[in-house]
Amino acid sequence: MSYELGTLMHQRDRKRAAYLFRTKSLGKNSIQENEELLGSFEPDWSKFENVFMEELLPKDISKQGQKRTSQFILEVVDILIDYIRKSNDRSTKVLDFHHPHSLKEALGHCLNLDEDPRDLEQILSDCKETLKYCVKTGHPRFFNQLSTGLDMIAMTGEWLTATANTNMFTYEIAPVFTLMEEIVLTKMREIIGWQEGKGDGIFAPGGAIANLYAVLAARYRICPEVKEEGMRVSPRLIMFTSEHSHFSIKRNAAILGIGTNNCIAIKTDAQGKMIPEDLEKQIEIAKASGGVPFFVSATGGTTVLGTFDPINEICDVAFKHGLWMHVDCAWGGGALLSKQYKKLLNGIERADSVTWNPHKLMGATLQCSGILLKEKGILENCNSLRANYLFQQDKHYDISYDTGDKAIQCGRHNDVFKLWLMWRAKGDIGFESQIDRLMDLSIYLQGQLREREGFEFVIEEPEFLNVSFWYVPKNMRHMPKDSQRDVLLDKVAPKIKAMMMERGTTMVGYQPLGDLPNFFRMVISNPATIPGDIDFLIDEIERLGEEL
Ligand SMILES: *Cc1c(COP(=O)(O)O)cnc(C)c1O
C-alpha cells in the first residue's frame, strides 16, 4: 500500500483500528469478540492491510496472533535482506542524496505522527521508505567514516540484543551478557599486554565517552575529594594531548570542570606525531605557572591522518612527572590484533588506560567502544553511588558482577553481545586477516596515487589506513605551490565531494587541517572493499575533477 492510500485509509478501517486500540488496551475483548462487534469484516491475514499492531503479540496471544507476528517479522527481515543485498551490489548507489528541504518534501506527511494508528502494511512501507534514503554505509564504495562496512554476524548479534532487550546495569537482569562483558574486556586487556586477571573496564557509548572515563579516573587518582566536594577543592589541574588528538579530549576538560584552557595542545612533527620534548616543556611551563599536570593522552591512530604517537617516549615523560598515561586508540586499537601491525602501538602496555572502539577498525556495528584500565577499583570508587534500588549490597549473589555502578550512566545498552559473537565467528585470526587485508588495500591506494598525475600526499608515508591527499586538476598543475594555489586548491575537494554526493556513486571525506587547504581523507576500514573499488574512487575523483 502506498503512502497516499495509507493516508486515505477507509474511514471504517480507521474506526476499527481506534476501536481495537481502545477496547484492547482496557483488556476487555478478545479479537473474536471485536470481530463480532464489528460485523462482517473479513481481513486477509496474508497481507497487513487493515491489520493493526494490537493484533500482534503481546496483545493477541492466540494461534492466529502468533502466526501474524511471525509473518510480520519475516516481512521486515525480507526488507532488511533486500537492503543488505543492495548495499553489496556495486551497481547500486551509495546514497540517494536530497537536500534537507527536498527530502522533507519527498517524505512530507509520511513522517507525521497522528492520533490514529496506521496499519502494519503502512508500517512495512515506512521501513522500506526509510531505508530508501539511508546512506549505505556497508557499500564497498563508502569510505566516508572510520566506521564503515556491515558485518553480518555483528548485525544479527544486534538483532538478538534488541530481542533480548535488557539493560546492562546489574547481573540480576543481564546474567549472560555480564559474563560476556567480563570475558571480552579481559581478552582486550590481555591483548594490550596487561597482567593476566588484573585491570578493569567497561563498554561506553562511544570513544568520546570512553575518553571521559579516562580523564575522570585520572582526576580521581590525584584528587579523590572532588567527587564529594567539587572542583573548589582541586588545584588547577592541567592535561595534555597532541594538536592532532580527537576533540573529545579537550571537550572532556570542559565537561569535567577542568577548563579547555587547561588542556594543552602538544606540537606534532611532520608525520603528525606528538613531540615528547614539547610535552616535557609544556609540563614544566604548567608547573612553573602553579598548575598541577595530571594527565596525558597519546593517540593510537589519529582521526585525520591515522598517525600513531610514540607511546614509549611519551610514557617516559609522563611517568617522570607522575602523570596518568592514557592511550586513545579508538581508531587504531584493532591493529593490536595483527602480529604485523601491533608494533604501531608499541609501549601501550605501560599505559594506565586505553580507549578502543571495536566499532571502528574491527567492524562491529555501532556502537561498541571500550574503556580499559590497568588498575582495578578506581572506576568503581570514582563513580559508584550505590543507588539502593538497583545496587543493593545484600543481594544473594556475588555483587561484584553488578558492574553498572562503575558507569556514569544508569541504564546501559548491551554493546558486548555482537562483539562477542563476531569474535566467536572470526576467532583472533579472522580479525587479524581482516586488518591485514585493509592495510594491503591502503598500500595499494598509496601506490596508485603515486603512479597517477595530479595527486599529492598530505603526509608522505601514511602508516595506517588513512590516506590524505590533494587532487590538483590539470589546469592548476603548472602553478607554483604557494598560498595563491592553496586558495584554489581549498575549493577542489568540496566541489568534487558535492558532485560525488549528487551522483551517489561513492563517498569520501574531506577537510582542512591547520593552514593546509581542504584535502581528501580517504579511510579504508570497509571489509567489503576490493582494489577495484579503490580504482573506481580515484577514477571518479579524476573524472569529476576535470569537470571543474
Ligand atoms: C572516533 C574517535 C573518537 C571518538 O569515538 P566515538 O565512538 O565517535 O565517540 C575518539 N578518539 C579517536 C582517536 C577517534 O578516532
The ligand as a Gaussian input file, in Angstrom:
#p B3LYP/6-31G(d) Opt

LIG

0 1
 C       36.497000       8.249000      16.587000
 C       37.453000       8.649000      17.617000
 C       36.996000       9.001000      18.892000
 C       35.556000       9.148000      19.211000
 O       34.872000       7.938000      19.172000
 P       33.269000       7.942000      19.087000
 O       32.939000       6.489000      19.186000
 O       32.911000       8.545000      17.777000
 O       32.764000       8.732000      20.237000
 C       37.944000       9.289000      19.853000
 N       39.257000       9.231000      19.569000
 C       39.724000       8.898000      18.348000
 C       41.200000       8.858000      18.113000
 C       38.836000       8.604000      17.325000
 O       39.295000       8.301000      16.116000

